[in-house]
């Protein structure tokens, strides 16, 4: 029983960091094609959406996306 508990703990210790890394969220700055308003999304835009990606390919944190959105020319308030 002790061996089983140790094996389970070891498997969990190995799997948790790998799972956390694979589910890390990435953010994208996109512009709605009809309203021209920029927003931050956590899913990469596809060709079937009504938004166009205007920022860098991926942004690691929401805070970086918010800061970056302020520097993107098409996202400036008019």
RAJO-V685594 format. One record per pair of residues at least 6 apart in sequence whose C-alpha atoms are under 6 Angstrom apart, sorted by the first residue. I is the first residue (numbers start at 1). J is the second residue. D is the distance in whole Angstrom. If there is no record, write none. Layout:
i: <I & I>
j: <J & J>
d: <D & D>
This chain:
i: <26 & 26 & 26 & 26 & 27 & 27 & 27 & 27 & 28 & 28 & 28 & 29 & 29 & 29 & 29 & 29 & 30 & 30 & 30 & 30 & 30 & 30 & 31 & 31 & 31 & 31 & 32 & 33 & 33 & 38>
j: <42 & 58 & 59 & 60 & 41 & 42 & 58 & 59 & 40 & 41 & 58 & 39 & 40 & 53 & 54 & 55 & 38 & 39 & 51 & 52 & 53 & 54 & 37 & 38 & 51 & 52 & 51 & 50 & 51 & 75>
d: <6 & 6 & 6 & 5 & 6 & 5 & 6 & 5 & 6 & 5 & 6 & 6 & 5 & 6 & 6 & 5 & 5 & 6 & 6 & 5 & 4 & 5 & 5 & 4 & 5 & 5 & 4 & 6 & 5 & 6>
